[in-house]
Each structure stands twice: as structure tokens, then as C-alpha cells.
Amino acid sequence: MNQSPLGKIAVVGSGAVGCYYGGMLAHGGHDVHFLMRADLDTVRRDGLRIFTKGGDVYLPRVQCAATSEEIGTADLVIIALKATANAELVRLLPPLIGSRTALLTLQNGLGNEAFLSGRWGAERVMGGLCFVCINRTAPGVIRHLDHGSISIGESGRPVSERVRGIADAFSAVGVEAKAVGDLDGERWRKLMWNVPFNGLSIGALANVADVLADAVLRAEARALMDELLDAARGLGHAIPDSFADWQIERSGSMGDYKPSSMIDYELGRPVEVEAIWGEPLRQGVAAGAKMPRLALLHGIIRHLAERHAGFPG
């Protein structure tokens, strides 16, 4: 193992996102340790496989553990659990955190940096926004279908050397990455895709191709983006209208990709109702935006998730 400039890395939440980004770092020679549950025995025996357009990756020997205590103190903790599991972090993170440990959350939606900052200090916390089409198709098997970029920033602070170092480390292993100064603004840009496409995937049982091909669903996705644009601007994030159009156009290459919320809903797992739809609605309305479409979508998804055993979110 080469000496990693990032030090010892722990990945908490070794699903599709955690295994992809952590696996790419491990493949590049970084000291990565995965906290695993369901996939642990399989990965210990068979390793981790990442199928990607840029070239498949196979890690025959993976540093993985069943408990945080087995991993011990890390220099960087990458958090890729769903926001619905944030309460588990109160138990999972302490054995990983030392005096200089940094926390990087790759979670969707709003409120995750605040949750981490309130418990372990804002100075530790960074956020990463992943724009990626990726699925875990079997234990220890990740399929990277499209895109894959990651934007990394400090929580409430300008770009730092540690953020640049992490972005450079991802870039060096083949993951498009950039350091950003307005993390909150980047979160709203990510919501521009997550809110309509994850939402309509549940509310209309529609994958990305379905939404783009149906005139009514496509128009609804764009109208939801307009509400998010108003909310973001009210909160001081200047996002141009052209960004919404670009998000629609960029989604064409995803084909019949199922967003993660649709998969969670279909499998009866908790859906990130509040992080993706509820908190943006509350913040947007508080900033003076009118968001009737998002209010309706939030109510529908909340109702469906509750009936489908996917609540609370």
C-alpha cells in the first residue's frame, strides 16, 4: 500500500456510492477501510468489483470490517449512508474520530452537514455532491452507468487545502472532481435533479427515460426546477435558468436508469423524504418562494413511503 496523502480513510455506508468512490480511491493506492454489513462475507471472500465505462476495477483484497471499532481512528471518514440512517452515525462514528479526523458527507439532500456539525464540530465537516448513475447489483458488485463527477466543499467556509487535496486525489484515480466554495449552492444545484427525477420516479413509477419521453412528466420536472430556482435565489444562490435546461439535456444519456429513491421505494426501504423534498420545501418557503408543486410532491411521496414501509425519511 502506497502512502496516501489523505491518510487512513474509513467509508461508512458501503452501498453503491460508498463502494464506488471508496473503491476508486483504494484502486489508486489509498488506505481505504470499508464498514460493511450485508456484503461483508462476500467481499472478504470475492473482493469488490466495479464495472464502469472508463475501465472495470477489481479489488481482490478489500480492507473491510463489521464494526467501527475494528477500523479504529481514521484521518478522513467518508459518509455514504442514506440520510434516513443519520441516527446510526451517533453510534458508528465515535470509534473512527480522533482529534484531527475530517468528515466528508456524500449524502443527498439538505441538513446533513448541520447534523454532523452539531455533534462533532463544524470545523471537521465537508460535503460532497455526487452526480452519478450507479447501482449495487449484487453483494460486492457495483455498476457505474453514467456520469460520476463529485464537487467537494467546506461546510460554511471557503475552499481549503484539504478540500483541494481530496479533489486532487479523486481526479488522480479517474473520478472527475472539483473543489467548490459555495457548498450550499452546490446542494441546491444537486436538488435541481434529485427533487424532480427521484420524486417522479416514485410518484409516477417512472425511470429517467420515462420522464424525458412523456411530455407531461417532462414539463412537470421542469416546473419543479423553476420552483427550486426561485428558492435557491431567495437563499442567495444565483443559479441561472440555463442550468435547469442543462440538467434536462444531460439526463438523456442515462437511459432507463432508476434513481436511488425509486429502488429504495420498490424494495420497501426508507426513502429520504425529508432530506430531498421536505427540507428544501421548508427552506424555500421560509425564503419567500412559492412552491406548490414541491409541496404536493412532498405530500405524495410522504404518503406513499409511509404506506410502503419506507417512512420515516
Secondary structure, DSSP 8 states (H G I E B T S, - for coil): ----TT-EEEEE--SHHHHHHHHHHHHTT-EEEEE-STTHHHHHHH-EEEEETT--EEESS--EESSHHHH--EEEEEE-S-GGGHHHHHHHSGGGEEEEEEEEE---SSSHHHHHHHHH-GGGEEEEEEEEEEEEEETTEEEEEEEEEEEEEESSS---HHHHHHHHHHHHTT--EEE-S-HHHHHHHHHHHIIIIIHHHHHS---HHHHHHSHHHHHHHHHHHHHHHHHHHHTT----HHHHHHHHHHGGGGTT---HHHHHHHTT----HIIIIIHHHHHHHHTT---HHHHHHHHHHHHHHHHTT----
